Amino acid sequence: MLETVEHQTGPDPQWAVLWLHGLGADGHDFAPIVPELVRAGWPPLRFVFPHAPVRPVTINGGMRMRAWYDIRDLDLAHRADLAGVDASVAEVEALIAREAARGIPPQRLLLAGFSQGGAITLAAGLARRQPLAGLVALSTYLPLPAETARQRMQPEASAQPVFLAHGRLDPVVPFAAGEAAAAALRRFGFGVDWHAYPMQHAVCAEEIADLGDWLQARFARG
């Protein structure tokens, strides 16, 4: 089981948000987002921020760092190490199962991620037989070729609503890659809420506000 950082917004949380960080960061990276995101009237939440395993990353000269998978090439078609993607999806599934054992079932768990973490969010979401409450993927891309993703996708997966957001000026994950991910998910039958912002590889206040609105709608239906 991956080590995690956890924050609860109240006693006896009814919902969980499992949030995956980007390359070279760790579970502390997005913990400060909790007070910016959470709104009055929301049910008690448990935010779970796991630390990715430490592994060598090819494009960084083999330097060891926290990464959800190896990045072998800057070319998006060959960027993700699929064995690493699959291993991280399995780690995420173990965390989802732990939340179920702690009383929060998948239908009240949201899976979120930034950059590499967002790529794992999408890969894990495609493979879900039991839908989650929603998927949040920020400044990221689909780490699987579209045809591979379609073959791996479970029929029940498209029931999961998706919030996708990207910076138009992103120099790390091209904006076009985010657009392509949104288009592919829509072809697969997902409902995608797509947002674009005048920023680089980052998160902005407007994005957090839009995500808050989207989460508010999820909780209202829960």
Secondary structure as UniProt FT lines:
FT   STRAND          4..8
FT   STRAND          15..20
FT   TURN            23..24
FT   TURN            27..32
FT   HELIX           33..37
FT   TURN            40..41
FT   STRAND          45..50
FT   STRAND          54..57
FT   HELIX           58..60
FT   TURN            61..62
FT   STRAND          63..66
FT   HELIX           76..78
FT   HELIX           82..101
FT   TURN            102..103
FT   HELIX           106..108
FT   STRAND          109..114
FT   HELIX           116..126
FT   STRAND          134..138
FT   HELIX           146..152
FT   HELIX           155..159
FT   STRAND          162..167
FT   TURN            168..169
FT   HELIX           175..187
FT   TURN            188..189
FT   STRAND          192..197
FT   HELIX           205..221
//
